[in-house]
Amino acid sequence: MPTPECVSVVIPTKDGADTLGELLARLFEQKRRFDLDVVVIDSGSRDATLEIAARHPLRLERIAPREFDHGETRNRGIAMTRGDPIVLLTQDAIPADESLLENIARPFDDVCVAGVYGRQIPRPDCDVVRRRQLEGWLTGRLEPARVELGGTSLDALSPFERYERCVFDNVCSAVRRSVWERIPFRRAAFGEDVAWGRAVLEAGFAIAYEPSAAVVHSHRRPVREEYRRERLSHRVLYELFGLAAVPRRRDVARGVLWHLRNEVPYAWRHAPRGVERWRQLARMAGLALAVPLGQHLGVADARRARSDP
């Protein structure tokens, strides 16, 4: 597309006061040759999120917490916008520089591109193992990429190849309005982005990755929360792609041993010395069980749901 007249940004929020102020400040400092249209859609914040949003020239939509859904809430926010493309950010994805919006809009010059996702740079406090994982994953690459199916059927690929081909990440992404109008995000408790990636690829469109469109983003969640997310995400990955990283009970033990042999020693070698090193070692030890167990039970949940009448 030519230089857009207006770029819209949709940010779902809930209790995001710790990061939203910095995000919005950097967003409104972006270099741009287009109008900027921002929608914040909040699902029941009890901290200063609403006050922070009110300091900026944006539209604020409030919904009840029970109404939040990763797919439908984003659809609702997009429907309120007027720009094209529409950029989607999470409340803790901080623009890395002043060119995020310009850079994420550029791949839409290719009329086949339905969506673009950007690079995620770990925060300074990210633990060393998570940093390595993020920088080694598709959202950490330094080279741009473009994916389309062409004449390939996803059914002809392995489960992981299907997933890898369909990766799209709403931490920092943008969608073409005409494609979204035809293929909105599906209702989803998790994984609305990769489900959309699959849908648009199967409809004949392409997805682009643009590393120059970068945000600073990573999490240091409690081990229990990491377990919950692993379980939920791997249920979705099995449902969408047949991906079963830890398919059997005995594979959980193998996964635990792999983490203990690889990630705990890595944390020991690379984490800062002192108390922080011990914190990261304790975290890696907890994740050694939480991650493979969550992945296994997520697959079991999906299989059980598939077999239920």
C-alpha positions in Angstrom: 0.0 0.0 0.0 1.2 3.6 -0.5 2.1 5.6 2.6 -0.9 5.3 4.8 -3.0 8.3 5.7 -3.8 6.9 9.1 -2.3 4.1 11.2 -4.5 2.8 14.1 -3.2 1.1 17.2 -5.3 -1.1 19.5 -4.1 -1.9 23.1 -6.0 -4.2 25.4 -5.3 -3.4 29.0 -6.0 -4.6 32.5 -4.0 -3.3 35.5 -1.2 -2.2 33.2 -0.1 0.9 35.0 3.5 -0.3 35.4 4.2 -0.2 31.7 1.3 1.6 29.9 2.6 5.1 30.6 6.0 4.4 28.9 4.3 2.6 26.0 1.9 5.5 25.3 4.7 8.1 25.7 6.9 6.4 23.1 3.9 5.7 20.9 3.0 9.4 20.6 6.7 10.2 20.0 6.8 8.1 16.8 8.2 9.5 13.6 5.3 9.5 11.2 3.9 10.9 8.0 0.4 9.8 8.8 -2.3 10.4 11.4 -2.2 8.3 14.5 -5.5 6.8 15.8 -5.2 5.0 19.2 -7.8 2.8 21.0 -7.3 1.4 24.5 -9.8 -1.2 25.5 -9.8 -1.9 29.2 -11.3 -4.9 30.9 -11.6 -3.8 34.6 -8.4 -2.2 35.7 -8.2 -1.4 39.4 -4.9 0.5 39.3 -4.0 3.7 37.6 -4.3 2.4 34.0 -7.4 4.5 33.2 -5.9 7.6 34.6 -2.7 7.1 32.5 -4.7 6.5 29.4 -6.8 9.6 30.0 -3.6 11.8 29.7 -3.2 11.0 26.0 -5.3 11.8 22.9 -6.9 8.4 22.5 -10.2 6.7 22.7 -10.8 4.6 25.8 -13.4 1.7 25.7 -14.3 -0.1 29.0 -15.6 -3.6 29.1 -16.4 -5.9 32.0 -13.7 -8.4 32.9 -16.0 -11.3 32.0 -16.3 -9.9 28.5 -12.6 -10.1 27.8 -11.5 -12.6 25.1 -8.2 -12.5 23.3 -9.8 -12.6 19.9 -13.2 -10.9 20.3 -11.7 -8.0 22.4 -9.2 -7.2 19.7 -12.0 -7.4 17.1 -14.0 -4.9 19.1 -11.1 -2.6 19.4 -10.3 -2.8 15.7 -13.9 -2.1 14.8 -13.5 1.3 16.6 -10.5 2.3 14.5 -10.3 4.2 11.2 -6.7 3.6 10.0 -5.1 1.0 7.8 -3.1 -0.9 8.8 -4.1 -1.6 12.4 -1.3 -2.2 14.8 -1.9 -4.5 17.8 0.2 -4.1 21.0 0.0 -5.6 24.4 0.1 -3.2 27.4 3.7 -4.2 28.2 5.2 -4.0 24.7 7.4 -0.9 24.7 8.4 0.6 21.3 12.1 0.2 21.0 12.6 3.3 18.9 10.7 6.1 17.1 10.3 4.1 13.9 8.1 1.2 15.1 4.9 2.3 13.3 6.7 3.3 10.0 8.6 0.0 10.0 5.7 -2.3 10.7 3.6 -0.6 8.0 6.3 -1.0 5.3 5.7 -4.7 4.4 2.1 -3.9 3.5 3.5 -2.5 0.2 3.2 -6.1 -0.8 -0.4 -6.5 -1.7 -0.4 -10.2 -0.7 0.7 -9.4 2.9 -2.2 -9.8 5.3 -0.3 -9.3 8.6 3.1 -8.3 9.9 4.6 -9.1 13.3 7.7 -7.5 14.9 10.7 -8.4 16.9 10.7 -8.8 20.7 13.7 -7.6 22.6 14.0 -9.1 26.1 13.9 -6.6 29.0 17.1 -6.0 31.0 15.7 -8.0 34.0 14.9 -11.1 31.8 16.5 -14.2 33.2 19.3 -15.7 31.1 17.5 -18.8 29.9 14.4 -17.0 28.8 16.6 -14.4 27.0 18.3 -17.2 25.1 14.9 -18.7 24.2 13.4 -15.4 23.0 16.4 -14.4 21.0 16.4 -17.9 19.3 12.7 -18.0 18.5 11.1 -16.5 15.3 10.2 -13.3 17.1 13.9 -12.7 17.9 15.4 -13.0 14.4 17.4 -10.1 12.9 16.5 -10.8 9.3 13.0 -10.1 7.8 10.9 -13.0 6.5 7.8 -13.6 4.4 5.7 -16.7 4.6 3.0 -18.0 2.2 1.8 -21.5 1.5 1.8 -21.2 -2.3 0.8 -24.7 -3.4 1.8 -26.3 -0.1 -0.9 -27.9 2.1 -0.3 -27.6 5.8 -1.5 -31.2 6.1 1.7 -32.3 4.2 3.9 -30.7 6.9 4.9 -32.0 10.3 3.0 -30.6 13.3 5.9 -28.3 14.2 6.4 -27.2 10.6 2.7 -26.2 10.5 3.1 -24.2 13.7 6.3 -22.5 12.5 4.8 -21.6 9.2 1.7 -20.0 10.9 3.5 -18.0 13.6 1.9 -14.6 14.1 2.3 -12.7 17.4 0.0 -10.1 18.7 2.5 -8.8 21.3 3.5 -6.5 18.3 1.6 -7.0 15.1 -0.3 -5.3 12.4 -3.2 -6.4 10.1 -4.5 -5.2 6.8 -8.1 -3.9 7.4 -9.6 -5.5 4.3 -8.2 -8.9 5.3 -9.4 -8.5 8.9 -12.9 -7.6 7.6 -12.9 -10.9 5.8 -11.1 -13.0 8.4 -11.5 -11.5 11.9 -9.8 -13.0 14.9 -11.6 -16.0 16.3 -12.9 -16.2 19.8 -10.1 -17.6 21.9 -8.8 -17.9 25.4 -5.3 -18.1 24.0 -3.6 -18.3 20.6 -5.9 -16.1 18.6 -2.9 -14.8 16.7 -1.5 -18.1 15.4 -5.1 -19.2 14.6 -5.4 -16.1 12.5 -2.1 -16.7 10.9 -3.2 -20.2 9.8 -6.5 -18.8 8.5 -5.0 -16.1 6.4 -2.3 -18.4 4.9 -4.9 -20.9 4.0 -6.9 -18.1 2.3 -3.9 -17.4 0.1 -2.4 -14.4 1.8 1.2 -14.0 3.2 2.5 -13.1 6.6 5.7 -10.9 7.0 8.1 -10.6 9.9 9.8 -7.2 10.2 12.6 -7.1 12.8 13.1 -3.3 12.5 9.6 -3.0 14.0 10.8 -3.9 17.5 9.4 -3.7 21.0 11.0 -4.4 24.4 9.0 -7.3 25.9 9.5 -10.2 28.2 8.0 -11.7 31.3 9.4 -13.1 34.5 6.2 -14.8 35.7 5.9 -17.0 38.8 6.5 -20.7 38.1 2.8 -21.5 38.7 1.7 -19.0 36.1 4.3 -20.4 33.6 2.8 -23.8 34.2 -0.7 -22.5 33.5 0.3 -20.8 30.3 2.2 -23.8 29.1 -0.8 -26.0 29.6 -3.2 -23.6 27.9 -0.9 -22.9 25.0 -0.1 -26.5 24.2 -3.7 -27.4 24.3 -4.2 -24.8 21.6 -1.2 -25.9 19.6 -2.4 -29.5 19.6 -5.9 -28.4 18.5 -4.6 -26.2 15.7 -1.6 -28.1 14.4 -1.6 -31.6 16.1 1.6 -30.5 17.9 2.4 -32.7 21.0 5.8 -31.7 22.5 5.3 -34.0 25.5 2.7 -36.6 24.3 3.1 -39.3 27.0 3.5 -39.4 30.7 6.9 -40.9 30.5 8.0 -38.0 28.3 7.4 -35.7 31.3 10.3 -37.3 33.2 12.5 -37.0 30.1 11.6 -33.3 29.8 12.4 -32.7 33.5 15.8 -34.3 33.0 16.5 -32.3 29.8 15.8 -29.0 31.6 17.9 -30.0 34.6 20.8 -31.0 32.4 20.7 -28.0 30.0 18.9 -25.0 31.5 20.0 -25.1 35.1 23.7 -25.4 34.1 23.2 -22.6 31.6 21.8 -20.4 34.3 24.7 -21.2 36.5 27.2 -20.2 33.9 25.5 -17.0 32.6 23.4 -15.5 35.4 24.9 -12.6 37.4 26.7 -13.7 40.5 25.3 -13.4 43.9 21.6 -13.5 45.0 20.4 -13.1 41.5 22.1 -16.2 40.3 20.5 -18.3 43.0 17.1 -16.8 42.2 17.5 -17.8 38.6 18.7 -21.3 39.5 15.7 -21.8 41.7 13.4 -20.6 39.0 15.0 -22.9 36.4 14.6 -25.8 38.8 10.9 -25.1 39.2 10.4 -24.6 35.5 12.1 -28.0 34.9 8.9 -29.6 36.1 6.4 -27.0 35.3 7.1 -26.7 31.6 7.0 -30.3 30.5 4.1 -31.1 32.9 2.1 -28.2 31.5 2.9 -29.2 27.9 1.8 -32.8 28.5 -1.4 -31.9 30.3 -2.3 -29.4 27.6 -2.2 -32.1 25.0 -4.2 -34.4 27.3 -6.8 -31.7 27.8 -7.1 -31.3 24.0 -7.4 -35.0 23.4 -10.0 -35.3 26.2 -12.0 -32.5 24.7 -11.8 -34.1 21.3 -13.1 -37.4 22.6 -16.0 -36.0 24.6 -19.4 -36.3 22.9 
